[in-house]
């Protein structure tokens, strides 16, 4: 069995940076260290952080102490203020590329522009960006099925933004559609390069192999997007969180296998998956 391992698989810059900041805090801090929500959507990485004493703050108490790390997805400004008001020291590990989208939303909202955002409803990054847009925010969460695009009063100024992990072709289609219906709009290309590279490489690999193994947490939106891409290419997809989910029978009849992983999947998990599949060949 031939294996093609994606070059762009595993932690992206923003997740790697958030992980390094958190581990450094865990080593250095005197008091408790928490992440505000799970740092990344991957059980193996969460286990590692727990073993270093990093707790998860699921909601903001009235009073608290210690360090709270804001994860790569970012938070709405109101939640940051609540953390500080509760007495926590806040360490910001928001990915700089997410900060850029937040600042675009904040800047244009303050100038009276409506901020149309393509993003997954309920996703933390989306909540954060919408928080910066405030009352000027308008979320489109399922463009292809809902076609719920805002029709704005003639002359109303607006901008179009995307959650950093959205599918590029979907975003371009939505942006074209909204610009055709409403004049006075500006589109910003806010999809992260790493997302784009990961998705286009997954598409290429899917076209060349018999099946693709996608490694990542079940709650990871960008991992789920990779699964969708493989399906769109008409290839069988084996979606797993770790090598423990693998079974030799899954590969029956396949001679070429691709392996890719989401931005929140640790490199060590992808390496173990590749190793495990190789052992299937020699056994
Ligand atoms: S996918 Fe891109 S924008 Fe999102 S955390 Fe990673 S580097 Fe940052």
Boltz pocket constraint, residues with backbone or C-beta under 6 A from the ligand:
constraints:
  - pocket:
      binder: B
      contacts: [[A, 12], [A, 13], [A, 14], [A, 15], [A, 72], [A, 73], [A, 95], [A, 96], [A, 97], [A, 98], [A, 164], [A, 165], [A, 192], [A, 193], [A, 194], [A, 195], [A, 263]]
      max_distance: 6.0
